[in-house]
Amino acid sequence: MQDIKTEAPPETLAASADVRFPETRALDALRAFGAITLAFIFHHLYYVGDNEAFFTAVPPVFPFAQLFKAIRVYGEYIVDLMYCVSGFTICLAYKAKIADGTIRAKNFAVRRAARLYPLHLLTLILTGLMTLAAVISDSPALSTQVHDASDTIASFVRSVFLAQDIWTRRSSAFNDPSWTLSFYLIVYIIFYAVVQRSKPGSTVLRFAICAAVGTMLMKFIPDGTPVVNYESGRAAAGFFSGCLTFELHRALSSRPRARRVCVVVSACAAAALLCALVSSAQVRYSTAVVLSMRLFFFPPVLILVLNIKPLSRFLSLRPFGWLGNLSFSIYLWHLPVVTFMKILVFAVSGELKMTAWTASPMFFYCWVISVVIISHMSHYYFERRVQKRVLAAFAGGAPPNPGKRPGIRVAVFILAAVCFASAPAVLLRVLAAKGAFEATEKDGAALFINRPDGYSIELPLGFAADLSLASSVTRYISDDLDVTVSREWSPYDDVDGYIAHYLNRFITDEGWRAANDIDLLADTTENIGGRACRVISLRVNGLPENAPGIYTYVTLSAGTRAFLRLMFRERAEGGVWRRAVESLELFSPSGLKISTLDPTPVLPETWTPETREYFEKLRDSESVEFGIFERSRDELDSLEAALNYKFQVMLDYLHLDSTFPLEYYEWIYASGRTLELTLQTTDSNNLDLFGRSPMLDIYRGDADTLELVRGFARGVKELARPVLIRLNNEMNTDWCSYSGIANLSDPDIYVAVWRSVYDIFREEGADNAIWVWNPNNANYPPCRWNNFMRYYPGGKYVQLLGVTGYNTGTYYSAENSETWREFREIYDEVQKEYESAFGDFPWIITEFASSSFGGDKAKWIDGMFESIGEYGQIKLAVWFNANDYDTREGREEIVSRSYKLTDGADLEVFRRGLERFAGR
């Protein structure tokens, strides 16, 4: 699937200011619809909130949640509708005047530039200033939020000359929505040449040829090809289909009967295609679908809007016209405004990613109101006045009224724009911070009020609140007891079923408890404090004296799908948990949740000189090295010969029942490579999840299990070369025996075990170990208590961030809705998830690959090499050269995910990519 741009073409969002036609009144409504939908609904997912949180954590409280979900699927098609409207509008305003010579090339260019360039330049300067502030602040997270481009100066220059996206595959425009201006240069030139040089009667044919050529470019030319590429084809195809619609509309104006027939046919075609889209389980963006939309939906929509009188009269109402006038301004202002608001909050709090706040209705409303007000001022006090001055100077327009002093108005507008952008952020920040979390004393007890999570709770005196991960959970800690509270949300109507599976399926399983020496003390549903509460209580035997061995889990409803989860850990049985639950008061959440955890890495002073040198070289590298997982030396030799490349890192896995393969690892170093060792504390290869958990054995301090770990530490030490140790990766999932959910649903156990293993390596003198912390890119179960940050061991225990993202293909699409995902789609999400917290870490892709099932693997590989260098933190990427097999009975021999590089086309593309990448 192509890398689709999702912003609307700016010209389609503004009627020509040169002349007004009756038809433009109805088209204004379409422009308003496009601008508002794209800016405030579709783009909200990418520029404001966090996708995962938006669709899992806050839908019940967010306005128009279901509508937003639909627009997430179909929103990108609005862009192509706007291209079509643009072609119609430009034809309407300029075709006749260009054809009869009234408007020459210079005049046409001046008019278009006067309409589009001033606001583009203003927003470019403002975003440039914000980028400068980010650079001065020396904040990687903030720099990425403002402008995600490694070639900042070159990108700014391209933006100045309206060439933001012509030469690059991915837009690096400072004001990202302005990327479409690049392609408008192309379609304007083509449009003028076609109209000016066409003989009477041949214009329609030439418009059709341009639309057809654009469609062919979409089909056969990949995105990223300079000038003539997929996106330029998309713009041409959409724009000239709008021109053809204009010609059809003009032809129908003098033929009432034909117009009526065309209206009926248009209504049927639009309704049929719309029904087909709505009834589809999932619509993938493709050239064929877009072409169908342009032929059978977009032109019919324009025909219907312009020829059904009641509809056109309704859409011609003045509010629609006003919004239509503002639509270009809304389009270019919505990202700078929200960026400024987020920068301001970052400057105040030091926290950039605040999902609970940025995805809140209050933030959304303030953003919309600010953008609309700024857009109104921009259009009437800046754009129109500058446009008149430009036309007067270069195109013979009427001179502006000197008494109105437009220069002062422009200065006032710019100042007001900054004020309107910052005021909501300041107001929200003050309101959110004021009393968001309070701790006080009430009747001899400690009263904690947590407004962002919507509850208050009373605990004995002596408790302190831990807000280090407040965006996920809040912990209340005393000497003998700690309480972890999180506000959760079920994505399913069956909330009890969701809790039973995603939170409790291990702790309620008798076999799992028996295998891990855990006693069930209670499993009931009780009425506590007037609420139905599910209560599960366990005793974990064999723990050290200072470890809490009594676990009590309480879940209770906090709304339609919302619920509170409380986990009590005590050293001895007591009634504290019951009194705490009885004291709970629930109310509507409000305010801002800010985590205070600082994940900054602290490098070990005990590293060997070679280990420190290797790490610093990896950290400071401006390129990406490639590694591989391949245990067969013969296949490795064959693969490297075919690729003409020597992989720099070899990935291997060890479990607790494995023997340390010293000879093989020594060969890895003898061949000039480095070992990435994935150490997993499982003795079943994670296949017996409901059996004995070695994690709990380590947590208990079991001598035999700890000795196995010491053996691995001694083996690493004996290698005497830098080793990348990836311990218990993907722990925030439910498919590993060392995962949180499979170990009492308590991430603290994972942290304690990590630190224990780390300390064992230090004690054994394995000072050549570089530790890689590698959560999964999505939390399974999707609960706040299971957020990946809950498993972070601390900066002194981790030196590298491991990231993992596979394109798993579509083999299991019927079972779990798997989809084909391009490299950029996967790792854009990874970067968004980790950038704000781990911008100071070097990153390595510890394992990745693309399946061959469901798409073009060679094209995926090519896109990977084109994109990977743009992620500045990624220093190493390790290809997983193996296949997964279907685990269902009778299908065990069927490859379900074919990750191996065996196909000739895949190898050739990989070889060219390595060669091209090495030459950068």
Phi, psi and omega in degrees: 000142182291157175280099192272132171280147188239008179269156179278144174299128188295325183297328180291348183259016177209126176290152177297132179274356183285325184203148180247137177238154179303324183296332185291339181297317178287325179293333176304322180296321178293320177297317179298316179301314181297314182296312184293317181296313182291316185288313192258346179245300183293313182285343178303326182294331187256328187259341186244292188267182175260128187305311184297314181292323183298322184262355178236325189266328190234005182308322183297331183258351184273141182293138174058040186301315182292321177298320180298321180297319180295319182289334175299324181281316189256357188300325183295339178287339178298326179303315183289328173297319180294324173302316181296315178298321180299312179301318178299313184295316181294320175300315182299320186276328193236339190302309183296320183288326176290319182296321182269004175085003179297321178248121177267177184300315181298316182296318179296315180297319180296317181296317180292318179295321180296330181281320190258325193285319185303313181292322176301315181295319180298311180293329177295317180295317181295316178292329175296319177295321178294323177296319178299318178298321179294320179294317180297323180289347179056044179246109179301320181297317181291321179299318179295321181296321184281313188204108184266081179205135181281333180259069189300312183295314179298321179295319179297317179297316178300321180294322178301320182265019177055044178232038187301319192234012182286320187258357183236148180289323182246132181300129174241029179295145178295314171260093195309319181299343183284003181302332184292340178300328177304314186278339175291331172303318182292309185290330177295316179298314180296316181301313181297316181297318180297312184289318186290328184259356183280143172278157179306131178092346182260354184297318182299317180298319181290323174300316180297320179296317179298317179296320180293318178297318177301318179295321178295322177297321177299324186280322192242347182251123183289153173295139182109343174290127185303138174064294182264096185218187183303314184290323176293324175296320178298316179296316181294316181298315181291315183298312185281341169292327174294321176298318178296322177297321176300316180297320178294316180299318179294322179293327182282344186298332180256009182230084185303316182294315178297325180295319180296317178298318181295322179297316180296314180297319180297317180297317180295315181296314181296317181295319181296314181292321179297317178297321180296320180292314183295324183280347181287142179294321179205133180253121178264140179289123180210163179299319181297317180293317180297319178298319177298320179297318182291327182276321191243359180230306185297305178301317176302323178299315179297318179298317180295315181298322185273343188242349174265106191303311179302321180293314181294324178295318179297315181287348178269005178298152188299324178300323178293321178298319178297314179294325177298320177297325183276352193297321177295321178294316178301318183299318183271343183265337192294325179285312177303322181294311182292327177296316179297319179298317181289325177295318181298316178296320178298319180296327181280317190253341185077007182240119183270316185268103181233076187303315184298334180269307185293337177264016182271153177301322182298315177299316181301312181297317179296321178298311181299312182298317180299314182295318181296317180295313179297320180295321177299312179296320180299314184292314188271336184247355179231296187299309183296322182288317177296321179300316180297321180293319179295315180296322179295324184279326189238346185230015176072026178281172179292137180293148179290159179287114185292339182288344183273354174047064184300333180298318179293319180297322178296317179297317178297320179298315181298317178298316180296325179300316178296318181296314181294329179287324186272329186302313179298321180295317179297313181299313180296320181296317180294313181294322182289321183285330184289108175069020179299323177222129181229145174231124182214180180248137181217118176051044177077014178230161176272121180256123178246127179247117181247092184289321178301329178262355172074045177204161166231151183215143177252134179226162179300155176301149181105352177278146174234147181269133175255111183255017184297331178234043187296337177293341178249303183220161171239134180247142177240123194234137170225185183294323187247355187208142168225148184236130176246124184237133176220146174265117185249168179217132179268128176285358182242153177295327179279082184294318180298319178294322177298314180296317182299321183274309190277342181245326194241001190293335177277312185292340178266359182272121184296320180296319178296318180295318181295319181294336185245017175055056180234132181260140174272121179264327181198144173210090188220167168245116186239157172267108182236120181064028180082012181233148175282120184236130172275123185238125175233126181234135183229153169244122178264113184276155173083011180278156173299161185301324184275000181265136179289123184252352179256116180251129174232125181249130179231129173235139180211151185292140175232021181154192184302307177239354180279148176207156174263141173240126178238129176240119179256131176240119183235156175278336178212156181297139178202179183256017183298318185299320182294315179296325178294317180293321178298330183278351185300135170237130182252144177206175183292133179297146176202157177092181190249133177260120183237122175278145182250003182294133176253109184271013185306131181286147175239114185286140181294138176282343185270359179304146171291154180304320181294322179295315178297319180297317180297315181298314183294324176295318178294316182297320187270358182295140176259008179235184180237127172270157181240139176235183184206152167256112178200107184282335182279119179294323180297315179293326177296313179300315180298318182293315181293326177294318179294327183268348184054046184209142176254116180293137187273338184226139176246129179266138174215162183237140172229135173250171183294340178264012180269156171262134183294113186276074187301317183299316180296318181291324176295325176296322179303314181286325178297332179272009175083030182238176177239147182265128165257107185258115176269109181259118182241126181277068175223149175242016179230014185056034178062025181263337182249074186291333182263013176263201181295137180258110175300336176303314180293329176296316178294319179298323178285344183087027181299123188297319182295316181292319179297327179293325175299318178296318179298325177298318177295320179298318179294324177295318178297318179300318183296332178297325175060024176228158181301128180236130175275113182259112175256106186262124170049063180289157176059042183287340181272036181234184178240023180242015178236140181289347176259009182290166180297313185295330180275003179225067175067018181051040185232098180300339179297332177295318178300314180299316181297319180292318178304311182295324178296313180296317178302314181295324178297317179298321178295316181297326181275000177081020179278069183273016174253013182267127174250121192266130183246118177263123192225083173286167174283152184288350174223147182274124174230113005289155184279061183246153178292325179296339182258014178303141186303331181292339177296341184259005183288123186282344183118153186299331181281353182249358185222135177242338181229144173263122175266135177235146184221130176206116181256146161269099187281356180079199187236020183301321182258028184299324180288329183277318185222023174060034175300143177230158175286128183233125178288161183304313182297320179301318181292311189273345166297318178294319179299313181297319179297323183290321190254344190301313187295323183271327190239031178294339180272355181267146161288144180247147170228138172279100190291333173195140177196164178182173173236137173287161174267351187269116173109359182187192183265100183294320179299318178294322178299315180297317179299317178295327178297312180294328178291331191257329194298328181292346182277349177266098191298331182283338185283121183249340185210141178224128187246117180280133180268097187267071180206170180245149169261149182242152178298127183270358183282149184302132179085355182236016187296341181269358183269128177286121180264330179222105187266091183269345187293148176269086182240331182288140182301319180295319179298316180296320181294317179294320178296319179297313180296323179295315178298319180294315179293319183292319181295335181274358182290000000 
